[in-house]
């Protein structure tokens, strides 16, 4: 699983839509979509927030990203 589909997979395991994740994380739904599709990298703050909301260690959710 590559980095962009990892976020999508964990989001779906958590049974969250992009809109629900957006509400919990506080970022735009279109941005979540672009991160999931690999069009843009998440910022450091976004990586931390996404990992916290999904209950996944950051290094698992975004392998290869510097913490």
PyMOL commands that set and color helices and strands:
alter all, ss='L'
color gray80, all
select helices_A, chain A and resi 3-13+18-25+29-36+44-54+58-61
alter helices_A, ss='H'
color red, helices_A
deselect
rebuild
show_as cartoon
